[in-house]
């Protein structure tokens, strides 16, 4: 049994997909599959149910998962312990970010950390906010930039980067373009273009609707603000965006405040534990980058 086999096993368990897991560990899908098959032969049991589109853990896989994570954490702690003594931080650090992220301070923090600590292997993982939070809780991702609702995420450290209201964004010829505000109930009479479920903006929007007993019907979904603005600008629906997102498209879209959706959507950096030297040091660079003048 090898550590890399345990790493591949844990990654597939977290991604629930062999292709995404292979992309995350930077080897071929066939390579991941072969190593896990070998691990299963050594253990004498199948770890995954591969019969459905989404890969799920078998009973044996569920029993093995936490032990595999503990073994990987223990192995990582060896090099980190040496690093604490020598002053040279080593190991691995996985940073998650929401799909379509274009936040320069995040990239600035990664670059500054890499220059200062070349002995740490940094990997970047994209995903929707809910999945990234799940990975942070499970230890598969060390820290992540995610969209979140107003309430703090229980059990996680947080640094709020942006906190602002949702708006409806429409082209000049749209009936709402001449309004400064629209009631949430009235907004739902129009086709909507929004982020997919699992994203912070969508969660905040659906929570606002649920508070009024409303069930929104989203006509079109897109993970990137550019795509949402492009669809709305072509008259295919009203874009649901944050205030700063909509401001980036003021040349073609007009922002309308939504009455009944006052709770802010947040962009936050989250982490489970800052005990590891690499995580603690990255957070120092992250705080510096996000507090610098001209952020955004």
C-alpha positions as CSV (number, residue, x, y, z in Angstrom):
1,X,0.0,0.0,0.0
2,X,1.4,3.3,-1.1
3,X,0.6,6.9,0.0
4,X,-0.2,7.9,-3.6
5,X,-2.8,5.2,-3.7
6,X,-4.4,6.6,-0.6
7,X,-4.2,10.0,-2.0
8,X,-6.0,8.9,-5.2
9,X,-8.6,7.1,-3.2
10,X,-9.4,10.1,-1.0
11,X,-9.5,12.4,-4.0
12,X,-12.0,10.2,-5.9
13,X,-14.1,9.9,-2.8
14,X,-14.2,13.7,-2.5
15,X,-14.8,14.4,-6.2
16,X,-17.1,11.5,-6.7
17,X,-15.8,11.3,-10.2
18,X,-12.6,9.7,-11.6
19,X,-12.1,12.3,-14.3
20,X,-12.2,15.3,-11.9
21,X,-10.0,13.4,-9.5
22,X,-7.4,12.7,-12.2
23,X,-7.4,16.4,-13.1
24,X,-6.9,17.3,-9.5
25,X,-3.9,15.1,-8.9
26,X,-2.5,15.8,-12.4
27,X,-2.3,12.3,-13.8
28,X,-4.4,10.4,-16.3
29,X,-7.7,8.9,-15.4
30,X,-6.4,5.4,-16.3
31,X,-3.6,6.0,-13.9
32,X,-5.9,6.8,-11.1
33,X,-8.2,3.9,-11.9
34,X,-5.2,1.4,-12.0
35,X,-3.8,2.5,-8.7
36,X,-7.2,2.3,-7.0
37,X,-7.8,-1.2,-8.5
38,X,-4.4,-2.2,-7.1
39,X,-5.3,-0.8,-3.7
40,X,-8.6,-2.7,-3.8
41,X,-6.8,-6.0,-4.6
42,X,-4.5,-5.4,-1.7
43,X,-7.4,-4.7,0.7
44,X,-9.5,-7.5,-0.7
45,X,-12.6,-5.3,-1.2
46,X,-14.0,-2.8,-3.6
47,X,-13.9,0.7,-2.3
48,X,-16.2,2.4,-4.9
49,X,-19.5,1.5,-6.5
50,X,-18.9,2.4,-10.1
51,X,-22.4,1.4,-11.5
52,X,-23.9,4.9,-11.5
53,X,-22.8,8.1,-13.2
54,X,-21.6,9.4,-9.8
55,X,-19.0,7.3,-8.1
56,X,-20.0,6.4,-4.5
57,X,-18.2,4.7,-1.6
58,X,-19.0,1.2,-0.7
59,X,-19.3,0.2,2.9
60,X,-15.6,-0.8,2.8
61,X,-14.8,2.5,1.2
62,X,-16.6,4.4,3.9
63,X,-14.7,2.4,6.6
64,X,-11.4,3.1,5.0
65,X,-11.8,6.8,4.2
66,X,-11.1,8.5,7.5
67,X,-8.1,6.2,8.1
68,X,-6.7,7.1,4.7
69,X,-7.1,10.8,5.4
70,X,-5.4,10.3,8.8
71,X,-2.5,8.5,7.1
72,X,-2.0,11.2,4.6
73,X,-2.2,13.9,7.3
74,X,0.4,12.1,9.4
75,X,2.8,11.8,6.4
76,X,2.4,15.5,5.7
77,X,3.0,16.3,9.4
78,X,6.4,14.7,9.2
79,X,7.8,17.2,6.7
80,X,6.0,20.1,8.3
81,X,7.5,19.2,11.7
82,X,10.9,19.3,10.2
83,X,10.1,22.6,8.5
84,X,9.1,24.1,11.8
85,X,12.5,23.3,13.2
86,X,14.5,24.4,10.1
87,X,12.4,27.4,9.3
88,X,11.7,26.0,5.8
89,X,8.1,25.3,5.1
90,X,7.4,22.3,3.0
91,X,4.5,20.1,2.1
92,X,1.4,20.6,0.0
93,X,-1.4,23.2,0.0
94,X,-4.7,23.0,-1.9
95,X,-6.5,26.3,-2.5
96,X,-10.1,26.1,-3.7
97,X,-11.9,28.9,-5.6
98,X,-15.4,29.3,-7.1
99,X,-15.8,28.5,-10.8
100,X,-15.2,31.6,-12.9
101,X,-13.3,33.4,-10.1
102,X,-11.5,36.6,-11.4
103,X,-10.5,38.1,-8.1
104,X,-6.9,39.4,-8.5
105,X,-6.0,39.5,-4.8
106,X,-6.5,35.7,-4.6
107,X,-3.9,35.2,-7.4
108,X,-1.6,37.8,-5.9
109,X,-1.7,35.9,-2.6
110,X,-0.9,32.6,-4.3
111,X,2.0,34.1,-6.3
112,X,3.5,35.9,-3.2
113,X,3.2,32.7,-1.1
114,X,4.8,30.6,-3.9
115,X,7.8,33.0,-4.2
116,X,8.3,33.0,-0.4
117,X,7.9,29.3,0.0
118,X,8.9,27.3,-3.1
119,X,9.1,24.1,-1.0
120,X,5.4,24.0,-0.8
121,X,3.5,22.4,-3.7
122,X,0.4,24.6,-4.3
123,X,-2.5,23.3,-6.2
124,X,-5.7,25.1,-7.3
125,X,-9.1,23.5,-7.4
126,X,-12.2,25.1,-8.9
127,X,-15.8,24.1,-7.9
128,X,-19.1,25.4,-6.8
129,X,-19.2,26.9,-3.3
130,X,-21.1,24.1,-1.6
131,X,-18.8,21.5,-2.8
132,X,-15.7,23.5,-1.9
133,X,-17.0,24.0,1.7
134,X,-17.6,20.3,1.9
135,X,-14.0,19.6,0.9
136,X,-12.7,22.2,3.4
137,X,-14.7,20.5,6.2
138,X,-13.4,17.0,5.1
139,X,-9.8,18.2,4.8
140,X,-9.5,17.7,1.0
141,X,-9.0,21.4,0.5
142,X,-6.9,23.5,2.9
143,X,-8.7,26.8,2.3
144,X,-11.1,28.2,-0.3
145,X,-12.6,31.4,-1.7
146,X,-16.4,30.7,-1.8
147,X,-19.7,32.5,-2.1
148,X,-21.7,32.3,1.1
149,X,-25.0,33.5,2.6
150,X,-25.1,36.1,5.4
151,X,-24.7,33.6,8.3
152,X,-21.2,32.4,9.2
153,X,-20.2,28.8,8.2
154,X,-20.2,26.8,11.4
155,X,-16.9,25.3,12.4
156,X,-14.8,27.1,9.9
157,X,-12.5,30.1,10.1
158,X,-13.6,32.9,7.8
159,X,-12.4,36.1,6.2
160,X,-15.2,38.1,4.5
161,X,-13.9,39.7,1.3
162,X,-17.1,41.1,-0.1
163,X,-20.6,41.5,1.4
164,X,-23.3,43.2,-0.7
165,X,-26.9,42.9,-1.8
166,X,-28.3,41.2,-4.9
167,X,-29.6,43.3,-7.8
168,X,-31.6,42.6,-10.9
169,X,-29.7,43.6,-14.1
170,X,-31.5,44.3,-17.3
171,X,-30.8,45.9,-20.7
172,X,-32.1,49.5,-21.4
173,X,-35.1,48.2,-23.4
174,X,-36.4,46.0,-20.6
175,X,-39.6,47.1,-18.7
176,X,-37.7,47.2,-15.4
177,X,-34.9,49.4,-16.8
178,X,-36.7,52.6,-15.8
179,X,-37.3,51.4,-12.2
180,X,-35.0,51.9,-9.2
181,X,-36.5,49.0,-7.2
182,X,-38.5,45.9,-7.9
183,X,-40.4,43.8,-5.4
184,X,-39.1,40.2,-5.3
185,X,-42.6,38.8,-6.1
186,X,-42.8,41.1,-9.2
187,X,-39.3,40.1,-10.3
188,X,-40.3,36.4,-10.4
189,X,-42.8,37.3,-13.1
190,X,-39.9,37.7,-15.5
191,X,-37.6,34.9,-16.8
192,X,-34.4,34.8,-14.7
193,X,-30.8,34.2,-15.5
194,X,-28.8,33.1,-12.4
195,X,-25.9,31.2,-11.0
196,X,-26.4,27.4,-10.6
197,X,-27.5,25.9,-7.3
198,X,-24.5,25.3,-5.0
199,X,-23.3,28.9,-5.5
200,X,-23.4,31.6,-2.8
201,X,-25.5,34.0,-5.0
202,X,-28.1,31.4,-5.8
203,X,-28.3,30.3,-2.2
204,X,-29.0,33.9,-1.0
205,X,-31.6,34.4,-3.7
206,X,-33.4,31.2,-2.9
207,X,-33.4,31.9,0.8
208,X,-35.0,35.3,0.1
209,X,-37.7,33.7,-2.0
210,X,-38.3,31.0,0.6
211,X,-38.7,33.6,3.3
212,X,-41.7,35.0,1.4
213,X,-43.1,31.6,0.4
214,X,-42.0,32.1,-3.3
215,X,-40.5,29.5,-5.6
216,X,-38.3,31.0,-8.3
217,X,-38.1,29.5,-11.7
218,X,-34.7,30.1,-13.3
219,X,-34.9,30.0,-17.1
220,X,-31.1,29.9,-17.7
221,X,-28.1,29.1,-15.5
222,X,-24.4,30.1,-16.0
223,X,-21.4,29.8,-13.7
224,X,-19.7,33.0,-14.9
225,X,-20.9,36.6,-14.4
226,X,-19.9,37.3,-18.0
227,X,-22.2,34.6,-19.3
228,X,-25.1,35.8,-17.2
229,X,-24.6,39.4,-18.3
230,X,-24.3,38.3,-21.9
231,X,-27.6,36.3,-21.8
232,X,-29.4,39.1,-20.0
233,X,-28.1,41.7,-22.5
234,X,-29.6,39.7,-25.3
235,X,-33.0,39.8,-23.7
236,X,-33.1,36.2,-22.5
237,X,-33.9,37.0,-18.9
238,X,-33.2,39.2,-15.9
239,X,-29.8,38.7,-14.5
240,X,-29.5,38.1,-10.7
241,X,-26.1,39.4,-9.7
242,X,-24.3,41.1,-6.8
243,X,-24.1,44.8,-6.8
244,X,-20.4,44.9,-7.8
245,X,-20.8,42.3,-10.5
246,X,-23.6,44.3,-12.1
247,X,-21.5,47.4,-11.9
248,X,-19.0,45.8,-14.2
249,X,-21.6,45.7,-17.0
250,X,-23.1,49.2,-16.5
251,X,-22.4,49.9,-20.2
252,X,-25.1,47.5,-21.3
253,X,-27.1,46.6,-18.2
254,X,-29.0,48.7,-15.6
255,X,-29.0,47.5,-12.0
256,X,-32.4,47.5,-10.1
257,X,-32.5,47.0,-6.3
258,X,-34.6,44.0,-5.2
259,X,-37.0,44.7,-2.3
260,X,-37.3,41.6,-0.2
261,X,-33.7,40.4,-0.9
262,X,-31.8,42.6,1.6
263,X,-29.6,39.8,3.1
264,X,-26.2,40.2,1.6
265,X,-24.3,37.7,-0.5
266,X,-20.7,37.2,0.7
267,X,-17.5,36.2,-0.8
268,X,-15.4,34.7,1.9
269,X,-12.1,32.9,2.4
270,X,-12.7,29.8,4.6
271,X,-10.5,27.3,6.3
272,X,-10.9,24.5,8.8
273,X,-7.7,24.8,10.7
274,X,-4.8,27.1,10.7
275,X,-2.5,24.8,12.8
276,X,-0.5,23.7,9.7
277,X,2.4,26.0,9.0
278,X,1.6,26.3,5.3
279,X,-2.0,27.2,5.9
280,X,-1.1,29.7,8.6
281,X,1.5,31.3,6.4
282,X,-0.9,31.4,3.3
283,X,-3.5,33.2,5.4
284,X,-1.0,35.9,6.2
285,X,-0.4,36.5,2.5
286,X,-4.2,36.3,1.9
287,X,-5.0,38.9,4.5
288,X,-2.3,41.2,3.1
289,X,-3.6,40.8,-0.5
290,X,-7.2,41.3,0.3
291,X,-6.6,44.4,2.5
292,X,-4.4,46.1,-0.1
293,X,-5.5,49.4,-1.6
294,X,-7.2,48.9,-5.0
295,X,-8.6,45.5,-4.0
296,X,-11.2,44.1,-6.4
